[in-house]
Amino acid sequence: MSKLPNKRSVTIDKHRTSISLEEPFWDALSEIAEAEGKSLAALIGEIDKSRGEENLSAAIRLYVLGRARKTR
């Protein structure tokens, strides 16, 4: 498995953007979205709205980390 970021394009609120994340983060984010009954784009949109000035990729990583810590 590559440890390099994988760039994907996502549409958030009718706005197309590219996000670079390592594959384990993409996998975890997809699992979270599925568990919540949301599309990946909808979950990313929620993270985007709550991130403030933080970089979106960093905000997603921190969101995934926070969810992992809650499940311990």
Secondary structure, 3 states (H helix, E strand, C coil): CCCCCEEEEEEECCEEEEEEECHHHHHHHHHHHHHCCCCHHHHHHHHHHHCCCCCHHHHHHHHHHHHHHHCC
